[in-house]
Amino acid sequence: MLLVLTSLEIQYFLIAVLAAGAAWYVGRLFWRAFFAQDQTGCAKGCGACSTIDVDRLQRTIEVAAARKAGQ
C-alpha cells in the first residue's frame, strides 16, 4: 500500500520535530547549568566566572568612589 501524506500531516510532523528539538535544547541547557560536573562557575562554561578577582574588584569600586567624592 502506498503511503500518501497530506500537507497537513507533513505540517504536523514538522511541528512535532521542531517542538522535540526545542525541548531537547532547553533540557540540555538545564542539565548543563545544574548537573554538569565538568563546568565551574556558571552555565556558560567558559571558566571566566571562576577567575573573578574580588580584591581587584573592590579596589576598582573604591577608586571610582574616591573619584566621585573628589569631584
Summary of the structure (lengths in Angstrom):
residues: 71
radius of gyration: 25.2
end to end distance: 85.5
largest distance: 86.5
contacts: 121
relative contact order: 0.06
helix: 69%
strand: 0%
